[in-house]
């Protein structure tokens, strides 16, 4: 938010936990490491449903794999059900993207990307977009022993919505 920039991932397949994590991976590799080279933690504010649902262990499993891969702690703070209107992204980005797409028949992912990247505001918001052209499998199941062995740590306060996936060698204190 401080840079007044946003990134949108456009999927060509399904909205799955794997897509959600691939989107975060793409942002980290192309933007996060550039702007925050010394970061040891990423905080993600998320709505509570869809591919990154707070109730789905498959998302936590994919998130843990991503934290191990990029060697950065990923803290998740889900907005409780029916409170997504308090998510700052809802007001700072989505209405402006909607305006950029208004009245357009979207005939390709490339056109959608082009229009999203033209989104701007009076304050100078800059939006980038990427197309993730990968077929995602639906109906994936969490590993049988994941719940018993998961390293994702639920916070002491509202752990159903707040948790952290730490890289395998990290020892992170839960707040």
PEPE-V341010 format. One record per backbone hydrogen bond with DSSP energy under -0.5 kcal/mol. CO is the residue of the C=O (numbers start at 1). NH is the residue of the N-H. E is the energy in kcal/mol with one decimal. If there is no record, write none. Layout:
CO_NH_E ; CO_NH_E
This chain:
1_4_-1.1 ; 4_126_-2.0 ; 6_128_-2.5 ; 8_10_-0.5 ; 8_130_-2.2 ; 9_11_-0.6 ; 10_132_-3.1 ; 14_16_-1.2 ; 16_20_-2.3 ; 17_21_-2.3 ; 18_22_-2.5 ; 19_23_-2.5 ; 20_24_-1.9 ; 21_25_-2.7 ; 22_26_-2.6 ; 23_27_-2.3 ; 24_28_-2.9 ; 25_29_-2.9 ; 26_30_-2.1 ; 27_31_-2.9 ; 27_32_-2.3 ; 28_33_-2.7 ; 31_35_-2.7 ; 32_36_-2.7 ; 36_39_-1.9 ; 40_73_-2.2 ; 42_44_-0.6 ; 42_75_-3.4 ; 43_45_-0.5 ; 44_46_-0.6 ; 44_77_-2.6 ; 46_79_-3.4 ; 48_54_-1.2 ; 49_52_-0.8 ; 50_53_-1.4 ; 53_56_-1.0 ; 55_57_-0.6 ; 56_60_-1.2 ; 57_61_-2.6 ; 58_62_-2.4 ; 59_63_-2.8 ; 60_64_-2.4 ; 61_65_-1.9 ; 62_66_-2.0 ; 63_67_-2.6 ; 64_68_-2.3 ; 65_69_-2.2 ; 66_70_-2.8 ; 67_71_-1.3 ; 67_72_-1.0 ; 73_42_-2.3 ; 73_75_-0.6 ; 74_165_-2.5 ; 75_44_-2.9 ; 76_163_-1.8 ; 77_46_-2.2 ; 80_83_-1.6 ; 83_86_-2.4 ; 84_87_-2.1 ; 87_90_-1.5 ; 87_91_-0.6 ; 88_91_-1.0 ; 88_92_-2.4 ; 89_93_-1.7 ; 89_94_-1.6 ; 90_95_-0.6 ; 93_96_-0.7 ; 93_97_-2.1 ; 94_98_-2.5 ; 95_99_-1.9 ; 96_100_-1.9 ; 97_101_-1.7 ; 98_102_-0.8 ; 99_102_-0.6 ; 101_104_-1.9 ; 104_106_-0.8 ; 105_107_-0.8 ; 108_112_-1.7 ; 109_113_-2.6 ; 110_114_-2.5 ; 111_115_-2.5 ; 112_116_-2.6 ; 113_117_-2.4 ; 114_118_-0.6 ; 115_118_-0.8 ; 116_119_-1.5 ; 119_127_-0.6 ; 121_124_-1.7 ; 126_6_-2.0 ; 128_8_-2.1 ; 130_10_-3.3 ; 130_132_-0.6 ; 131_133_-0.9 ; 132_12_-1.5 ; 132_134_-1.3 ; 134_136_-0.6 ; 143_146_-1.7 ; 145_149_-2.1 ; 146_150_-1.9 ; 152_154_-0.6 ; 153_164_-2.1 ; 156_158_-0.6 ; 158_161_-2.2 ; 158_162_-1.7 ; 161_78_-3.0 ; 162_155_-2.6 ; 163_76_-3.2 ; 164_153_-2.5 ; 164_166_-0.6 ; 165_74_-2.7 ; 167_170_-1.8
